[in-house]
Amino acid sequence: QHNPGQWSSSDFTQIPTTFPARPNTFQEDQEKDSLRREIEKLRQEKQEQQRTIEHLKANIRNQRYFTAFAISHWKFAEYGKCILLSYSNSFLELTGLSDQLVKSPTFRCSDLYPHYLSSKVIRIIDLIYSGQIQSFVYRAHIAHPKGDISVFCACRVQYCNNTPTYIYVCMQDYDPRSSSNGDLPFFEPVLVKLNSPVLVA
């Protein structure tokens, strides 16, 4: 017991003399910025992966679409003679030709058609060598091993120095009974698109 007017240490609440360290806010901000950058990087990588997936899906859809057509790419070697550069599997299926035959160095586009139609084929060649045609379609006879077949051909010509150099051909079975174009004549070009005129100063 202490005297009135006197105080002892037991009358006071002890206050700690040490305090917890103040947080390093600068370091925290750096860590937060680093996390934000990492999150943004992951988000961009995910978006890029998604774009890649969509691109691959589109390629697959295109391949499925175009495999239904017999596509071939030819180079003009001389007047009326074309060398086959590339082709789809559907090209072999439609024409009935073997892979070995079309890869032969002697194989030419004229080998696709019956010889008795050579004079009509020449009309198509003359049209191409006029230098005025960009694209056209026509109905053709193909000399299939099991018998001649009727096909619908869509062609696009590429020129070098105003000379036809390459031609892309897309062929499909043609049945006039089910086609909206009806019974088209053979080797008569339709839907002809002309080259843009060259303006001379």
For each residue, the residues with C-beta under 8 A, 3 or more apart:
1:
2: 6 7 8
3: 6
4:
5:
6: 2 3
7: 2 11 12
8: 2 11
9: 12
10:
11: 7 8
12: 7 9
13:
14:
15:
16: 19
17:
18:
19: 16
20:
21:
22:
23: 28
24: 27 28
25: 28 29
26: 29 30
27: 24 30 31
28: 23 24 25 31 32
29: 25 26 32 33
30: 26 27 33 34
31: 27 28 34 35
32: 28 29 35 36
33: 29 30 36 37
34: 30 31 37 38
35: 31 32 38 39
36: 32 33 39 40
37: 33 34 40 41
38: 34 35 41 42
39: 35 36 42 43
40: 36 37 43 44
41: 37 38 44 45
42: 38 39 45 46
43: 39 40 46 47
44: 40 41 47 48
45: 41 42 48 49
46: 42 43 49 50
47: 43 44 50 51
48: 44 45 51 52
49: 45 46 52 53
50: 46 47 53 54
51: 47 48 54 55
52: 48 49 55 56
53: 49 50 56 57
54: 50 51 57 58
55: 51 52 58 59
56: 52 53 59 60
57: 53 54 60 61
58: 54 55 61 62
59: 55 56 62 63
60: 56 57 63 64
61: 57 58 64 65
62: 58 59 65 66
63: 59 60 66 67
64: 60 61 67
65: 61 62 68
66: 62 63 69 71 88
67: 63 64 88 89 90
68: 65 90 172
69: 66 88 90 170 171 172
70: 87 88 90 91 93 94 95 151 170 171 172
71: 66 87 88 90 91 168 169 170 171
72: 84 86 87 88 91 168 169 171
73: 84 85 86 87 166 167 168 169
74: 82 83 84 85 109 166 167 168 169
75: 82 83 85 165 166
76: 79 81 82 163 164 165 166 167
77: 81 82 83 108
78: 81
79: 76 125 129
80: 110 121 122 125
81: 76 77 78 108 109 110
82: 74 75 76 77 108 109 110 167
83: 74 75 77 107 108
84: 72 73 74 87 102 103 107 108 109
85: 73 74 75 166
86: 72 73
87: 70 71 72 73 84 91 92 102
88: 66 67 69 70 71 72 91
89: 67 92 93
90: 67 68 69 70 71 93 94
91: 70 71 72 87 88 94 95 102 171
92: 87 89 95 96 97 98 99 102
93: 70 89 90 96
94: 70 90 91 142 149 151 171 172 173
95: 70 91 92 112 142 144
96: 92 93 144 145 146
97: 92 101 102 145
98: 92 101 102
99: 92 102 103
100: 103 104
101: 97 98 104 107
102: 84 87 91 92 97 98 99 107
103: 84 99 100 107
104: 100 101 107
105:
106:
107: 83 84 101 102 103 104 111
108: 77 81 82 83 84 111
109: 74 81 82 84 112
110: 80 81 82 113 118 121
111: 107 108 143
112: 95 109 140 142 143
113: 110 117 118 121 140 141 142 143
114: 117 141 143 148
115: 118
116:
117: 113 114 120 121 141 186 187
118: 110 113 115 121 122
119: 122 123
120: 117 123 124 186 187
121: 80 110 113 117 118 124 125 187
122: 80 118 119 125 126
123: 119 120 126 127 187
124: 120 121 127 128 138 187 189
125: 79 80 121 122 128 129
126: 122 123 129 130
127: 123 124 130 133 136 189 192
128: 124 125 133 157 164 167
129: 79 125 126 164
130: 126 127 133
131: 159 162 163 164 195
132: 194 195
133: 127 128 130 136 157 189 192 193 194 195
134: 156 157 193 194 195 196
135: 154 155 156 157 191 192 193
136: 127 133 155 189 190 191 192 193
137: 152 153 154 155 189 190 191
138: 124 153 155 184 186 187 188 189 190
139: 150 151 152 153 174 184 185 186 187 188
140: 112 113 150 151 152 153 171 186 187
141: 113 114 117 148 149 150 151 186
142: 94 95 112 113 148 149 150 151 171
143: 111 112 113 114 148
144: 95 96 147 148 149
145: 96 97
146: 96
147: 144
148: 114 141 142 143 144
149: 94 141 142 144 173
150: 139 140 141 142 173 174 175 176 186
151: 70 94 139 140 141 142 171 172 173 174
152: 137 139 140 171 172 173 174 179
153: 137 138 139 140 169 170 171
154: 135 137 169 170 171
155: 135 136 137 138 167 168 169 170
156: 134 135 167 168
157: 128 133 134 135 164 166 167
158: 164 165 166 167 168
159: 131 162 163 164 165 195
160: 163 165
161:
162: 131 159
163: 76 131 159 160
164: 76 128 129 131 157 158 159 167
165: 75 76 158 159 160
166: 73 74 75 76 85 157 158
167: 73 74 76 82 128 155 156 157 158 164
168: 71 72 73 74 155 156 158
169: 71 72 73 74 153 154 155
170: 69 70 71 153 154 155
171: 69 70 71 72 91 94 140 142 151 152 153 154
172: 68 69 70 94 151 152
173: 94 149 150 151 152
174: 139 150 151 152 179 184
175: 150 178 179
176: 150 179 181 182 183 184
177:
178: 175
179: 152 174 175 176 182 184
180:
181: 176 184 190
182: 176 179
183: 176
184: 138 139 174 176 179 181 188 190
185: 139 188
186: 117 120 138 139 140 141 150
187: 117 120 121 123 124 138 139 140
188: 138 139 184 185
189: 124 127 133 136 137 138 192
190: 136 137 138 181 184
191: 135 136 137
192: 127 133 135 136 189
193: 133 134 135 136
194: 132 133 134
195: 131 132 133 134 159
196: 134
197:
198:
199:
200:
201:
